[in-house]
């Protein structure tokens, strides 16, 4: 971002006393929204297999590519197994070139994958494009996570960070909508617009001030901070800039050795929270709605959805978005424990009802998708439709979001970056396994048996979380890490902390965390 004046960032710059709270927050909101366009595109890659699977199942006229049951299971899962590979390289790619440029560059492989989908005429091209989307999805983890944390003030950081999940779910919903009306190749072509838009919009937001300071580009860092704090003057942000420099320099000076870093992962304050996060991720992926989302069209077709398979899938996507929004609004009042107990138990109840319905109506296996709607069939029923959509809604009010909230809270400053990256990678592996084995489970123990199994996992998981998960909502990072170190009892009550009022305040724990990552 080029700014001519040394004193201001724009002709709209104004002193703090004349700037409203909205004006001070608006630049950060805009920057995060631009970043979320990239996550919207990632969500679209996650939703694409849902409309791809029925089209390649062998019963759609004029479709040259046809896949068997085993290949279909790979279509729904192979992208997820590639995400951890991208995660491992994400930090290494991000640090040399910066957060903003890294976010721009990952749009190129996304665009390449969409074009490969559109022009594909063989199965290997489909699988290659899916691998590219998964790998690239992993690459964007570090720049998107660190960018939000580094450009926002503490009072806005929580709410703006929570918009990432909503952006991804909206991307999935967008694919459900497009797939309802368009052929999958046309959907791929239309999807090309998102990475192009993301690439261009990122030119208009600033780079992370933290990264600029690390690269000794102090003048550029000052301009970026002034832009982010409400298009104010350089003099106005000098105190924040000086504090950032002081903390970053201190972190670099006291960098631990490799042996000291490895020793950190042998301690109780790593193993305990890591096990809690892994339990949450396992329940998130194996509570049933991960394969439901991927195989939604075939599942709704097998139950003869009265509104049509694609419309039912869109309704499920809308329910997921509403669940995410509700969770974001309520979690500060109810706490994470209550939201997740509600999420798991209600999801389990929904699957119990659907499984029993399937058993009583002899719906034991998934039908091959024929492309013909069953909405007028005499076997149509609203019961499975309503409760499958309700299950998707309920999981997204809690257990689908819980692990991503926890990984930024439960680990110590020294291990947070590495542990969070590893935990996220394991989550995608869990997702791959749950999708890959779904069709085999249905063939082996039938569809009712599979849904009953998900119900049992939800119930047992609720009991496990009741004893394993403390309430972290409203607690400071110090209190949380002390709890997992065994030095402090966190308790299960929600602590409501007033929003921080001081603009420019620095999250010191995060600065140290970021240096650990590097």
Secondary structure, DSSP 8 states (H G I E B T S, - for coil): -----SSBSSTT---GGGS-HHHHHHHHHHHHHHHHHHHHHHHHHHHHHHHHHHHTSS-STT------HHHHHHHTTHHHHHHHHHHHHHHHHHHHH-HHHHHHHHHHHHHHHHHHHHH--SHHHHHHHHHHHHHHHHHHHHHHHHHHHHHS-HHHHHHHHHHHHHHHHHHHHHHHHHHHHS-HHHHHHHHHHHHHHHHHHGGGS---HHHHHHTT-HHHHHHHHHHHTTS-BTGGGHHHHHHHHHHHHHHHHT---HHHHHHHTTSHHHHHHHHHHHHHHHHHHHSSHHHHHHTHHHHHHHTT-TT-HHHHHHHHHHHHHHHHHHHHHHHHHH-HHHHHHHHHHHHHHHHHHHHHHHHHTT--S-----S---TT-TT--HHHHHHHHHHHHHHHTTHHHHHHHHTTTSS-TTTHHHHHHHHHHHHHHHHHHHHHTHHHHHHHHHHHHHHHHHHHHHHHHHHHHHHH----TT--HHHHHHHHTTSS---SS---------TT---HHHHHHHHHH-
